[in-house]
Amino acid sequence: MDAIPGVPPTRTARLPGRVQHICVGEIVDQPDRPRRRLLRRFVQFVVLPFVIIAVLGGAFAGVWVLNERSDRPRAMYHDTQLMAAMQYDLLRSGLPGIEMSVDSDTGPVRVGNAVFFTLPGVRVDVEQRGDEYCVQGHDQYGDETEWVCVDGTGERPSLGAVEGEFSDAASDVGTATTE
């Protein structure tokens, strides 16, 4: 091993082995430090932010899809409850209910003094079952409501959470207008 110029050999011999090699200019078992720093910075400033953005984007997309899936039957529930309330009003006033099947293709129907239009993609069926008139809604995605049966007594079906939800959709769609 070569001695370091200006350093007595006895002094060099007292340094630990690794330091002694560095002092004489030989790097043994030392990785390329600048390359390691570059790799660390690349992971820190490029890979990690990309992974975080990808995870957040995936979570956002998942929540969006679930929200859209849970909102799509709202129009169907709105029209079903509205028709059940109209049938209830007919029966309450002493008039018979009306059996029918209504969708956006059949156009508006008269129910008592009101005209009923369905929202796009919704079909509403009304059947007589004894003294009751039962209403069920279907939508274009294959969803359907439970049967809502009314006989003109008890409580009037209400729109509940979907009340006013579709009032701004269009003036002639999904509404009942009194003439």
C-alpha positions in Angstrom: 0.0 0.0 0.0 1.3 3.4 -0.9 1.9 6.0 1.7 0.1 9.3 1.6 2.6 12.1 0.7 3.2 14.3 3.8 1.7 11.8 6.2 4.1 9.5 8.1 3.4 5.8 7.5 2.9 5.1 11.2 0.0 7.6 11.2 -1.7 6.0 8.2 -1.4 2.6 9.7 -3.3 3.7 12.8 -6.5 4.7 10.8 -9.2 2.1 10.5 -9.1 0.0 7.4 -11.9 1.8 5.4 -10.6 5.3 6.3 -7.1 4.2 5.3 -8.3 3.2 1.9 -10.1 6.4 1.4 -7.1 8.4 2.5 -4.9 6.7 -0.1 -7.5 7.3 -2.8 -8.9 3.8 -3.2 -12.6 3.4 -2.6 -13.4 -0.2 -1.7 -17.0 -1.4 -1.2 -18.4 2.2 -1.7 -21.4 2.5 -4.0 -21.6 5.4 -6.4 -23.0 8.0 -4.1 -24.1 10.6 -6.7 -26.0 7.8 -8.5 -27.7 6.8 -5.3 -28.7 10.4 -4.5 -30.1 10.8 -8.0 -32.1 7.6 -7.6 -33.4 8.7 -4.2 -34.4 12.1 -5.6 -36.1 10.5 -8.6 -38.1 8.3 -6.4 -38.9 11.1 -4.0 -39.9 13.8 -6.6 -41.2 11.7 -9.5 -42.3 8.2 -8.6 -43.9 8.9 -5.2 -46.0 11.9 -6.4 -47.1 9.8 -9.4 -48.2 7.0 -7.1 -50.0 9.3 -4.8 -51.8 11.0 -7.7 -52.7 7.6 -9.2 -54.1 6.3 -5.9 -56.2 9.5 -5.3 -57.4 9.5 -8.9 -58.5 5.9 -8.6 -60.3 6.6 -5.3 -62.0 9.6 -6.9 -63.1 7.5 -9.9 -64.5 4.8 -7.6 -66.5 7.2 -5.6 -67.8 8.9 -8.7 -69.0 5.6 -10.2 -70.7 4.6 -6.9 -72.4 7.9 -6.7 -73.7 7.7 -10.3 -74.9 4.2 -9.7 -76.8 5.2 -6.6 -78.4 8.3 -8.2 -79.6 6.7 -11.4 -82.9 5.3 -10.1 -84.0 8.6 -8.6 -86.2 9.5 -11.6 -87.9 6.1 -11.4 -88.7 6.6 -7.7 -89.9 10.1 -8.3 -92.4 9.1 -11.0 -93.6 6.0 -9.1 -94.4 8.0 -5.9 -96.0 10.8 -8.0 -98.3 8.4 -9.8 -99.2 6.6 -6.5 -100.1 10.0 -5.0 -102.3 10.8 -8.0 -104.0 7.4 -7.8 -104.6 8.0 -4.1 -106.1 11.4 -4.8 -108.5 9.8 -7.4 -109.6 7.1 -4.9 -109.9 9.7 -2.1 -112.3 11.8 -4.2 -114.5 8.8 -4.9 -113.4 8.2 -8.5 -112.0 4.9 -9.6 -108.3 4.5 -10.1 -106.9 4.0 -13.6 -104.9 1.0 -14.7 -102.2 2.0 -17.2 -98.6 1.7 -18.3 -96.9 5.0 -19.0 -93.4 5.8 -20.4 -91.9 8.7 -22.4 -92.9 7.0 -25.7 -96.7 6.8 -24.8 -96.7 10.5 -23.9 -98.8 12.2 -21.3 -101.8 10.6 -19.6 -104.7 12.2 -17.8 -105.2 11.1 -14.2 -108.2 12.9 -12.8 -107.7 16.6 -13.3 -103.9 16.2 -13.8 -101.7 15.3 -16.7 -98.8 13.0 -15.9 -95.5 12.8 -17.9 -92.7 10.4 -17.1 -89.1 11.3 -17.0 -86.9 9.9 -19.9 -86.0 6.2 -19.4 -88.8 5.5 -16.9 -91.9 3.3 -17.2 -94.7 3.4 -14.6 -97.2 0.5 -14.4 -100.5 0.7 -12.5 -102.5 -2.4 -11.7 -105.8 -2.9 -9.8 -105.5 -5.5 -7.0 -108.9 -5.7 -5.3 -109.8 -2.3 -3.9 -106.2 -1.1 -4.2 -104.3 0.4 -7.1 -100.7 -0.6 -7.1 -97.9 1.3 -8.9 -94.4 0.0 -9.9 -91.7 1.9 -11.7 -89.0 0.6 -14.0 -86.0 2.3 -15.5 -83.8 1.8 -18.6 -81.1 0.1 -16.5 -83.4 -2.7 -15.4 -84.0 -1.4 -11.9 -87.5 -1.5 -10.5 -89.3 -0.2 -7.5 -91.4 -2.2 -5.0 -95.1 -2.0 -5.6 -96.8 1.0 -3.9 -100.4 0.2 -3.2 -103.1 2.8 -2.3 -106.8 2.6 -1.6 -107.6 6.2 -0.8 -107.4 5.7 2.9 -104.5 6.2 5.3 -101.6 8.5 4.4 -101.0 9.9 0.9 -97.8 8.7 -0.6 -95.2 11.5 -0.6 -92.2 12.1 -2.7 -89.9 12.3 0.3 -86.3 12.8 -0.5 -86.9 13.2 -4.3 -89.5 16.0 -3.9 -88.5 19.0 -5.9 -85.6 17.0 -7.3 -86.8 17.1 -10.9 -88.8 20.3 -11.0 -86.1 22.1 -12.9 -85.4 19.2 -15.3 -88.1 20.3 -17.9 -91.5 21.9 -17.6 -93.2 19.0 -19.4 -91.3 16.0 -18.1 -91.9 14.0 -14.9 -94.6 16.3 -13.6 -98.2 16.3 -13.0 -100.0 19.5 -14.0 -103.5 20.4 -13.0 -105.8 21.8 -15.7 
